[in-house]
Amino acid sequence: MIFRRKSQLQVVRLASAVVLWTSLISPVAAQIPGLGTSTTPPPQEQVKDPFGRSTPRSTIIAFTRAAYSGNFVSAARHMQVPPKQGRNTEELARNLNELMDRYFDRVATVSNSPEGALDDGLPLDQEKVGPLEIGGEPVDIGLVRVKDPDYGQIWLFASETVARVPALHKAMENTWIERVMPETLLKYKPFGLSLAQYIAWAGSIGLPLLLFSLLSFVALVLTRKIIHNPRGRRIVDSWYGGMRWPGILVLALGIHLASLPALGFSLRFRILYSRTVAVLLIITAAFLIHRLTVHFFDYICSKMQTREYAGTRSLLLLGERVVNALIVAAAILSILTLVGIETGTVLAGLGIAGVAVAFGAQKTVENLISGVLLIADRAVAVGDFCRISDNLGTIEDITLRSVRLRTLEQTLLVIPAGILSQNYIENFTTRGKILMKTTLRLRYGTSTEQLRTIIDEISGLLSRNPEIEAGGSRVRLVDFGLRAIELELFAYVLTSEILKFLAVREELLLQIAGIVEAAGSGFARPEIVERNESIPAQEKQGVR
């Protein structure tokens, strides 16, 4: 029994030692290569193809780049050469490049996706570009997607297309430049281009400029003969001066871009040069649309000069700025797309950056939102005379961020829109009439008969004045004060212009002064007023 217990105790100790040893050795074994629990090797990264054959478009561009530099061995790597023509790969690459230079002009329409175009009805591993008009027959250029043992899935010119290259090369025709231009101009080739091509290039941009300049001048002359109204002629001249040259440049660059395939330039040169011309065309078109927007909004605002359209003019001003911002954004995105940058990634980055900016510039965002709400609410408009907090002045401009107030001291006060949403705005321009309220202080000694005469005459004066609102004006005896007999004058002047109000009030006060003098009375003297104001309260009570 004792022996059995000892044996059991030894077994327990041995098992505990094994468990402890296993727990200590496992972390170490996991760190030693080959001793870990996982035996699956990590996946190997696919090496990027150095020859640029990952998409159909990149295959065509890389092929023309290699052929243009004279490296036809590298250019042949982009072709699926049939076994029968394996010895003529360089000649096939040279001939295919000449065919592409002569007849292919739609690189931008070729898919730039690794999977190719998925909606062309072809198998997923095939792509067709073109067609090329060779010998009056449309010929499609085929590309095929194959698996390279070193670089994975790549695109190549299909073997069927490569097999037809010799026959198609023999069917090549002379370009119109080669048919029209003298042989001397075709032979002399400075910088790789013949003199005939230089002349055709200059004519493709110079002739449209000259033609559209003459047409625009003729159109202006005819328009001025049709329109006899001086104001209409000024509008025509304004639009003509602002939009003539941007419009001419847009039309000329468009024609020049469309004529590039007919000038006989190489495909690689056409790709680079057409992108440059397209960027200039986008910039010019954006400038033309900007000019058109400015003239359009100016014309609309000129039709809204009255006060009732002041809010609409402010909204149009905001709309013009928003449209100009959209024009710039569209032009930038178009240029980025043209140079091959993925605009989706750019927009996503702008969205993330916008969120970050919104958190970091909360006050600016608050001002922008407040500016939009301020204009939409039509609380103020450009040209309004307002009191903002303790500042009086005229609104000169309303932007998305602030309001510019020209004060009475002729200083320019820029008030953020966010502050305006937290303060009061008193708009004087919106009123249709201005209150004239004053106290007439007549001297003591004026009799009751004189008071009645003065009140009646002033009431008649108010009722006869067309500048004073009928039914709302009055003059009343309100108090016998220590300083004078007080008459209150209350009337509305029918104008919203402060300068006109001041002129009407001045004339009315002069006529009232004449009525008081004609009645034999007069106004209280200033020295009596000052003396009465200096009498202590106890003495005033004693006087009474």
C-alpha positions in Angstrom: 0.0 0.0 0.0 2.8 2.4 0.9 4.7 1.5 -2.3 1.5 2.1 -4.3 1.1 5.5 -2.8 4.7 6.4 -3.6 4.3 5.3 -7.2 1.2 7.4 -7.6 3.0 10.4 -6.1 5.9 10.0 -8.5 3.5 9.8 -11.5 1.8 13.0 -10.4 5.1 14.8 -10.0 6.3 13.5 -13.4 3.1 14.7 -15.2 3.4 18.2 -13.5 7.0 18.5 -14.7 6.0 17.6 -18.2 3.2 20.2 -18.2 5.6 22.8 -16.8 8.3 22.0 -19.3 5.8 22.2 -22.2 4.5 25.6 -21.1 8.0 26.9 -21.0 9.3 25.5 -24.2 6.2 26.4 -26.4 6.8 30.2 -26.6 10.5 29.6 -27.5 9.6 27.0 -30.1 7.2 29.5 -31.7 10.0 31.9 -32.2 12.4 29.4 -33.8 11.9 29.0 -37.6 10.6 25.6 -38.4 9.4 24.9 -34.9 6.2 26.9 -34.9 2.8 25.4 -35.1 2.0 26.9 -38.5 3.7 25.3 -41.5 2.0 27.3 -44.3 4.5 29.6 -46.1 3.5 33.3 -46.4 2.1 34.3 -49.8 4.6 35.8 -52.2 3.9 39.2 -53.6 3.5 39.5 -57.3 6.3 41.5 -59.0 5.0 44.5 -60.9 5.5 44.3 -64.6 8.4 46.6 -65.5 7.3 46.8 -69.2 3.9 48.5 -68.4 1.6 45.8 -69.7 -0.9 45.7 -66.8 -3.8 47.4 -68.7 -4.8 47.6 -72.4 -4.0 51.3 -72.5 -0.7 51.0 -70.8 0.3 48.2 -73.2 -0.3 50.5 -76.2 1.5 53.4 -74.6 4.5 51.4 -73.5 4.7 49.7 -76.9 4.8 53.1 -78.7 7.3 54.5 -76.2 9.7 51.6 -76.8 9.3 51.8 -80.6 9.7 55.6 -80.6 13.0 55.2 -78.8 14.1 52.6 -81.3 14.1 49.7 -78.8 12.1 47.3 -81.0 13.3 44.3 -78.9 11.5 45.8 -75.9 8.6 46.7 -78.1 8.3 43.1 -79.2 7.6 42.1 -75.6 4.2 43.6 -76.0 3.2 41.3 -78.8 1.9 37.7 -78.9 4.1 36.7 -81.8 2.9 33.6 -83.8 5.4 30.8 -84.0 5.8 31.2 -87.8 7.0 34.8 -87.4 9.2 34.4 -84.4 12.3 35.5 -86.3 10.8 38.7 -87.5 9.7 40.2 -84.2 11.6 43.4 -84.6 10.3 43.9 -88.1 6.8 43.2 -86.9 7.1 45.7 -84.1 8.4 48.4 -86.5 5.6 47.8 -88.9 2.9 47.7 -86.2 4.2 51.0 -84.8 4.0 52.6 -88.2 0.4 51.4 -88.6 -0.5 52.8 -85.1 1.2 56.1 -85.9 -0.6 56.4 -89.2 -4.1 55.3 -88.3 -4.7 55.1 -84.6 -5.9 58.2 -82.7 -8.2 57.0 -79.9 -5.9 56.2 -77.0 -8.1 57.9 -74.5 -11.0 55.5 -75.3 -9.0 52.4 -74.5 -9.7 50.8 -71.1 -7.2 51.6 -68.4 -8.5 48.9 -66.1 -6.5 45.7 -65.4 -9.6 43.7 -66.3 -10.2 45.7 -69.5 -13.7 46.8 -70.6 -16.3 44.6 -69.1 -19.2 45.9 -71.2 -17.9 45.3 -74.8 -19.4 41.8 -75.2 -16.0 40.2 -75.6 -14.5 37.5 -73.4 -12.9 38.8 -70.2 -9.4 38.1 -71.5 -9.9 39.9 -74.9 -10.0 43.6 -75.9 -10.5 45.4 -79.2 -9.5 48.9 -80.0 -9.9 51.0 -83.1 -11.0 50.4 -85.7 -8.2 51.6 -88.0 -9.2 52.6 -91.5 -6.5 50.9 -93.6 -7.1 50.8 -97.4 -10.7 51.8 -96.9 -11.3 48.8 -94.7 -11.9 49.0 -90.9 -9.5 46.9 -89.0 -9.7 46.2 -85.2 -6.6 45.9 -83.1 -7.0 42.9 -80.7 -5.3 42.5 -77.3 -5.3 39.4 -75.2 -4.7 38.9 -71.5 -2.2 36.2 -70.6 -0.5 35.0 -67.5 3.2 35.6 -67.4 5.2 33.3 -65.1 7.2 36.2 -63.7 4.8 39.1 -63.7 1.3 37.6 -63.5 -1.6 38.8 -65.7 -0.4 41.1 -68.6 -1.9 42.4 -71.9 -0.4 41.8 -75.3 -1.2 42.5 -78.9 -3.1 39.3 -80.0 -1.4 36.9 -82.3 -4.2 37.2 -84.8 -3.5 41.0 -85.1 0.2 40.5 -85.2 -0.2 37.9 -88.0 -2.0 40.5 -90.2 0.6 43.2 -89.7 2.7 42.5 -92.9 -0.4 42.5 -95.1 -1.7 45.7 -93.5 1.6 47.4 -93.7 1.7 46.8 -97.5 -1.8 48.3 -97.8 -0.7 51.6 -96.2 -1.5 54.7 -98.2 0.2 58.1 -98.3 -1.2 60.8 -96.0 -2.7 63.9 -97.5 0.4 65.8 -96.5 2.6 63.4 -98.5 0.2 63.7 -101.5 -0.1 67.5 -101.4 3.2 68.9 -100.2 6.3 69.1 -102.4 9.0 66.4 -102.1 11.5 68.9 -100.8 9.4 69.8 -97.8 8.9 66.1 -97.0 12.6 65.2 -97.1 14.0 67.9 -94.8 13.1 66.8 -91.2 14.5 69.1 -88.4 13.8 67.5 -85.0 12.2 64.5 -86.5 9.4 66.3 -88.3 9.3 67.4 -91.9 8.9 71.0 -93.0 5.5 70.0 -94.5 4.3 68.9 -91.0 5.5 72.1 -89.5 3.6 74.1 -92.1 0.4 72.0 -91.6 0.7 72.4 -87.8 1.0 76.2 -88.1 -2.0 76.3 -90.5 -4.1 74.1 -88.3 -4.0 76.7 -85.5 -3.3 79.9 -87.4 -6.1 79.6 -90.0 -8.9 79.0 -87.4 -7.7 82.0 -85.4 -7.8 84.2 -88.5 -11.1 82.9 -89.7 -13.0 83.2 -86.4 -11.5 86.7 -85.8 -12.9 87.9 -89.1 -16.3 86.2 -88.4 -16.5 87.7 -85.0 -15.8 91.2 -86.4 -18.4 90.7 -89.1 -21.0 89.5 -86.5 -20.3 92.6 -84.4 -20.8 95.0 -87.4 -24.1 93.3 -88.4 -25.3 93.3 -84.8 -24.6 97.0 -84.4 -26.5 97.7 -87.6 -29.5 95.8 -86.4 -29.6 97.3 -82.9 -30.1 101.0 -82.8 -30.7 101.4 -79.1 -27.6 103.0 -77.4 -28.1 100.9 -74.3 -28.4 97.7 -76.4 -25.2 98.6 -78.3 -23.4 99.1 -75.0 -24.4 95.7 -73.9 -23.3 94.1 -77.2 -20.0 95.9 -77.0 -19.5 94.7 -73.4 -20.2 91.1 -74.3 -18.1 91.2 -77.4 -15.1 92.7 -75.6 -15.3 90.2 -72.7 -15.9 87.0 -74.7 -14.4 87.5 -78.1 -10.9 86.2 -77.6 -11.7 83.4 -75.1 -14.4 82.1 -77.6 -12.0 82.3 -80.5 -9.3 80.5 -78.7 -11.7 77.7 -77.6 -12.9 77.2 -81.2 -9.4 77.3 -82.7 -7.9 74.9 -80.1 -10.8 72.5 -80.6 -10.3 72.4 -84.4 -6.5 72.1 -83.9 -7.0 69.2 -81.5 -9.3 67.5 -83.9 -6.9 67.9 -86.8 -3.9 66.3 -85.1 -4.4 62.8 -86.5 -4.3 64.2 -90.0 -0.9 65.9 -89.5 1.1 62.7 -89.6 2.7 63.0 -86.2 3.7 59.8 -84.4 1.3 58.3 -81.9 3.6 59.0 -78.9 3.9 62.7 -79.9 0.2 62.9 -80.5 -0.5 61.5 -77.0 1.8 64.0 -75.2 0.9 67.0 -77.4 -2.8 66.3 -77.4 -2.8 66.2 -73.6 -1.0 69.6 -73.5 -3.5 71.1 -76.0 -6.4 69.6 -74.1 -5.2 71.2 -70.8 -5.0 74.6 -72.6 -8.5 74.0 -74.0 -9.9 73.2 -70.6 -8.3 76.3 -69.0 -9.6 78.5 -71.9 -13.0 77.0 -71.8 -13.2 77.5 -68.0 -12.2 81.1 -68.5 -14.8 81.5 -71.2 -17.5 80.1 -69.0 -16.4 82.4 -66.2 -16.7 85.4 -68.5 -20.1 84.3 -69.6 -21.2 83.9 -66.0 -19.9 87.3 -65.0 -21.7 89.0 -68.0 -24.9 87.1 -67.4 -25.1 87.9 -63.7 -24.2 91.6 -64.4 -27.0 91.8 -67.0 -29.5 90.2 -64.6 -28.5 92.5 -61.8 -28.8 95.6 -64.0 -32.4 94.7 -64.5 -32.9 94.7 -60.7 -32.0 98.2 -59.5 -35.0 98.8 -57.3 -35.0 98.2 -53.6 -37.5 95.3 -53.9 -34.8 93.3 -55.8 -32.0 94.1 -53.3 -32.2 90.6 -51.7 -32.3 88.9 -55.1 -29.2 90.8 -56.2 -27.4 89.5 -53.1 -28.5 86.0 -53.8 -27.3 86.4 -57.4 -23.9 87.6 -56.1 -23.6 84.5 -54.0 -24.8 82.4 -56.9 -22.1 83.9 -59.1 -19.4 83.0 -56.6 -20.6 79.5 -56.2 -20.8 79.0 -60.0 -17.2 80.3 -60.4 -16.0 78.0 -57.7 -17.7 75.0 -59.4 -16.1 76.0 -62.7 -12.6 76.0 -61.2 -13.3 72.7 -59.4 -14.6 71.1 -62.6 -11.6 72.3 -64.6 -9.1 71.0 -62.0 -10.8 67.6 -61.9 -10.8 67.4 -65.7 -7.1 68.2 -65.9 -6.3 65.6 -63.3 -8.3 63.0 -65.2 -6.6 64.0 -68.4 -3.1 63.5 -66.9 -4.1 60.1 -65.6 -4.8 60.8 -61.9 -7.7 58.9 -60.4 -10.2 61.5 -59.5 -12.1 59.2 -57.2 -9.1 58.9 -54.9 -8.7 62.7 -55.1 -12.3 63.3 -54.1 -12.1 60.8 -51.2 -8.9 62.6 -50.0 -10.7 65.9 -50.3 -13.6 64.6 -48.3 -11.3 63.4 -45.5 -9.4 66.7 -45.6 -12.7 68.6 -45.6 -13.7 66.8 -42.4 -10.3 67.6 -40.8 -10.5 71.2 -41.9 -14.1 71.5 -40.6 -12.9 70.3 -37.1 -9.9 72.6 -37.2 -11.7 75.7 -38.5 -15.0 75.6 -36.8 -15.3 79.4 -36.7 -14.7 79.6 -40.5 -17.3 77.0 -41.2 -19.7 78.8 -38.8 -19.1 82.0 -40.7 -19.8 80.3 -44.1 -23.0 78.8 -42.9 -24.1 82.0 -41.3 -23.3 83.9 -44.5 -25.5 81.6 -46.6 -28.4 81.9 -44.0 -28.0 85.7 -43.9 -28.3 86.0 -47.6 -31.1 83.5 -47.8 -33.0 85.3 -45.0 -32.6 88.6 -47.0 -32.0 90.5 -43.7 -29.6 92.9 -45.5 -28.6 93.5 -49.1 -25.8 95.4 -50.8 -26.5 99.1 -50.7 -28.6 99.0 -47.5 -28.0 101.6 -44.8 -27.8 99.6 -41.5 -26.9 99.7 -37.9 -25.0 96.6 -36.9 -24.3 96.6 -33.1 -23.2 100.2 -32.6 -21.9 100.8 -36.1 -23.8 102.8 -38.7 -23.0 102.5 -42.4 -23.8 101.1 -45.9 -23.4 97.5 -46.9 -20.8 97.3 -49.6 -20.4 93.6 -50.1 -21.8 90.3 -48.7 -19.5 87.3 -49.0 -19.8 83.7 -47.8 -17.7 84.6 -44.8 -18.3 88.2 -43.9 -20.2 91.5 -44.5 -18.3 94.6 -45.4 -19.8 97.8 -43.9 -18.7 101.3 -45.1 -19.1 103.4 -41.9 -20.0 107.1 -41.7 -16.3 107.8 -41.1 -15.7 106.1 -44.5 -13.8 103.3 -42.9 -14.4 99.7 -44.1 -15.6 97.4 -41.3 -15.4 93.7 -42.0 -17.9 91.8 -39.8 -17.8 88.0 -39.7 -21.1 86.4 -40.6 -21.0 84.3 -37.4 -21.0 87.5 -35.3 -24.0 88.9 -37.2 -26.0 85.8 -36.3 -25.5 86.7 -32.6 -26.2 90.4 -32.8 -29.1 92.6 -33.9 -29.2 94.3 -37.3 -31.2 97.4 -37.8 -31.9 98.0 -41.5 -33.0 101.6 -42.3 -33.3 101.0 -46.0 -36.3 98.7 -45.7 -38.5 101.4 -44.2 -41.0 103.1 -46.6 -41.2 106.3 -44.4 -39.1 108.1 -41.8 -40.4 109.4 -38.5 -40.0 113.1 -37.8 -40.5 113.6 -34.1 -39.4 116.8 -32.3 -40.4 119.0 -29.4 -41.1 122.7 -30.0 -40.3 124.8 -26.9 -42.1 128.1 -26.9 -41.2 130.9 -24.5 -43.5 131.7 -21.5 -45.6 134.8 -22.2 -47.2 133.2 -25.2 -51.0 133.7 -24.9 -53.6 131.0 -25.3 -54.8 132.6 -28.5 -51.3 132.6 -29.9 -50.9 128.9 -28.9 -54.1 128.0 -30.7 -53.0 129.9 -33.8 -49.6 128.2 -33.9 -51.1 124.7 -33.4 -53.7 125.3 -36.1 -51.2 126.7 -38.6 -48.7 123.9 -38.1 -51.5 121.3 -38.5 -52.5 122.9 -41.7 -48.9 123.0 -42.9 -48.6 119.3 -42.2 -51.8 118.4 -44.0 -51.0 120.4 -47.1 -47.4 119.0 -47.5 -47.4 116.1 -50.0 -44.2 114.8 -48.5 -46.0 114.2 -45.2 -48.2 111.1 -44.6 -51.8 112.2 -44.3 -53.7 111.1 -41.2 -50.6 110.1 -39.3 -49.2 113.6 -38.5 -50.1 115.7 -35.5 -49.0 118.6 -33.3 -50.1 118.8 -29.7 -49.6 120.8 -26.5 -48.0 118.3 -24.2 -46.5 120.1 -21.2 -45.8 123.4 -19.4 -42.3 122.7 -18.4 -39.8 124.7 -16.3 -38.0 125.7 -19.4 -40.7 126.4 -21.9 -44.2 125.6 -23.2 -43.7 122.3 -25.0 -45.4 121.3 -28.3 -44.8 117.8 -29.7 -44.6 117.4 -33.5 -45.1 113.9 -34.8 -45.1 113.2 -38.6 -44.0 110.6 -41.1 -42.0 111.8 -44.2 -42.8 109.6 -47.2 -39.3 108.6 -48.3 -36.7 106.0 -47.5 -33.7 108.1 -48.4 -32.1 109.8 -45.5 -30.9 112.8 -47.5 -34.3 113.6 -48.8 -35.7 113.3 -45.3 -33.2 115.8 -44.0 -34.2 118.3 -46.8 -37.9 117.9 -46.1 -37.4 118.2 -42.3 -35.3 121.3 -42.8 -37.9 123.1 -44.9 -40.7 122.1 -42.5 -38.8 123.5 -39.5 -38.1 126.7 -41.3 -41.8 127.1 -42.1 -42.8 126.3 -38.5 -40.3 129.0 -37.3 -42.1 131.5 -39.6 -45.5 130.5 -38.2 -44.3 131.1 -34.6 -42.8 134.5 -35.5 -46.0 135.5 -37.4 -48.1 134.7 -34.3 -46.0 137.1 -32.2 -44.4 134.4 -30.1 -40.9 132.9 -30.1 -38.9 130.0 -28.8 -37.4 129.7 -25.4 -33.9 131.2 -25.1 -31.0 128.8 -24.5 -29.7 130.7 -21.5 -33.0 130.4 -19.7 -33.0 126.7 -20.3 -29.5 126.4 -18.9 -30.4 128.5 -15.9 -33.5 126.5 -15.1 -31.5 123.2 -15.4 -29.0 124.5 -12.8 -31.7 125.4 -10.2 -31.7 122.8 -7.3 -34.8 120.7 -6.8 -35.7 122.4 -3.5 -35.6 125.9 -5.1 -37.8 124.7 -8.0 -40.4 123.6 -5.5 -40.1 126.9 -3.7 -40.6 128.7 -7.0 -43.8 126.8 -7.6 
